[in-house]
């Protein structure tokens, strides 16, 4: 055994070597996958049939992983449901599940595939990572037996979890995450007893991971960023686009900006389910993104990102989201208001009747202020300023505060709040703010054709969302989307 004095230089050398390996940037990839779906059935297929379908999808994913690695990517994220789809009951998904161990077991499935029983999917994913020297992020299903000593044990004697896995460049399992906030219809899966805050370290930053619907809740999404201080969030998703505020690229880009963190968002691609929209999003805006509702093709995206965004000279400052809005009186514009529905949420709207003006609209504890000037107001287009302060959701209820400058589908005001994808009106300027009761606010700007506006707007430290030099394309919405997590209702199913 070496004496402690001899160990010290060795430790210093090892730390220096690790620092040398660390990088200020890394090349990230996401793949939007057009998933090959199983035939709908309530009866379980054989394990060999299940594996055959999963191998078809993994053939496609492997091609994307190889291409990303050849272009120098350090990590690739693939979508939620990307290996087997979503047409399942609790029983029919069982043949697709594997036992996924805790990563503390230090396991490389590619070289030791049978250590924890049959695991052909984990073995293949591990080998994809190992053979291409790239971190691979995938979404699969985990099964865990339980018995009558567990009062929550399901009647079939097992827990089933929607699960993300991460394999490093050697093929080692380094992260496992069980989805905590299940979307309606995911009755084939169980909720874990507690939200999991899953992180892991790499030479290019600290990573966290969660899945799809999780992004709308405090646990684990905000917890990972605020408490665990991750640099980058990995985000497999099967996101169905919902205009005007919840298209994938719109909200995911806004979340990355609002939380001031990198977000690697990989969506499934299925136009019949309105699933598309993936991207590599940063605190400054989208590095690259993809939205395609016309074809049935997948898409690989790559971009160079800051490994430690908080240390970047361009890292945006913290925002006081209510500072400006609470410092002024209500604007004296024409404030005749009316109610309109955005899905089931009843907004208070005021029509923007002129080419320019100042407006205030209030609902509950929220007042929204807008200063604007249109450059080419179209006579057959109507825009409104809207405010919403209340609970959203039919079963799982969570609290939103929203200020929005919004295009209506027609000149009939009863249509305001309904989905619209195209517009003709551009703005010389807009400035939107609100008296938000939360520090968690996400800035959205969406152009005609469901396109983002990178670099064309800014958020001032006093909470104003402002255009920089007008809008280069017609505007669908400019929105400040706030979440009051502390006002959410208890989950009815947990």
C-alpha positions, 0 to 999 in steps of 0.5 A: 500500500502506498503511503498517503504522501505518495497517493496525493500526486496520483490523485492530483494527476487523476483530477487533472486528467479528468479536467482535461477530458472535460469540455466547454461544449458538446455535440448533442443529437435527438431523433424524432422517430416514426414509430412502427406500431403493433397491431391493436390487441387486448391479448398479449403476443408472444415474447418473440413477436414482441421482440420482433416488433421492437427490433424493427424499431431498433433497426431504425434507431440504430441507423440514427445512432450510427449517423449521429456518432459519425458526425461526432455526437456525444449523446443522442436522445430517442423518443418516448414509446420509440421502441414499441409504441402505445397501443396497449392494455396492462396485460398486452404490454407485458411481453415488451417489458424487461427487468431493468436494474438500478444502475448502481449494479455497474452493468454492461448488458452488451458484454454480460447480457444474462446477468439479470435474466433475459434482456435483449432490448437492453443488450442491444441498446448497450451495444449500440452505445458501446459500438458507436462510443456515444451515450444512448438515451431510450424509453422502454418498459420496466417490470418489478414483482411484488407480493401481498406484503405490499399493500399497493401491489397490483392484483397481477403481482407486478409493477410496470413502469414507463422507463427511460434508460441511459447507456454510456460510451462503454455500454454501461447502464448509468441512469434509469428513470421511472415516469412519475406523471403519467398522461391519461390513457397510460393505464398499462403503467404504475406510478412510482411511490415517489418522484425520482430525481435522476442525474448522472455526470459526464465529461461534458456536464451534469445531466438529468432526465424525465419523460413527457408529461413530467415537464409540466410539474414541479417533481421531478422537472423543477426539482432537477434544475433548481435543487440538483443544478443539472446543466442539461435535461434529457427529454424523451416524449410522445407529445401531441401538439395542442395549439395555441400554447402547447405545441412541442417546439413552442413549450419545450423551447419556452421551458428551457428559456424559463428554467435557463437550462439545456433541454434535449427533446426527442418526440415520436412522429405520428401525424394522425396523433398530431405528434411532431416537434423535436429540438435542442433547446438552450437558455438563449433559445432553440439551437435547432428544431424540427416540426413536420405535420405533413410527412411520415418521416423521422428526423435526426437533429444535431447541435453544439451546446454549452456543457455548463450553460450557467458559466457561459457569458451569454447565460441570461439573468434571473427574471423578476416576472412581475416587476414591471407589471406591478409597477404600473397602473392599468393601461387606459386602452379600450378594455371591453372584455369578453370570455372565450375558451381555450379548450376547457379554460375560460379566458378573459379577452379584449379585442385589439381593435386598432393598429396600435395601442395599450391594453390591460386585461385581468382575471383573478390575481393576474393582470396582463399588460400589452403595448403593440403596433401592427405593421400590416393589420389585415382586415380579416384577422382579429387579435386579442389580449387574454388572461387566465388564472386558474386550474387546468385539466379534467382529472389531474388539475394544475394551476396556470397563469397565462398572458397571451397576445393571440390570433383568432381563427376568424373575425367571429370573436366566439372562435378566439382561443380555438387552434389556428396555424396560419396568419398574415399580420406582422407586428412592428413591436409588442411588449407583454407583461403580467402580475405573475404570482410565480417565478416559473414563467415560460416565454413563447412566441409562435409564428405562422406555420407553427414556427419559432422566432429564435433571436427575434424577442427578448425577456427583460429583467423586469418581466417584459416579453418584447420583440426586438425588431418587429416580427419577421413572419406573421404572428400566431401568439406571444405568450407568458405561460406561468405555473403556480405549482403550490396551487396544484390540486393533490393528484387524484390517482396517487 
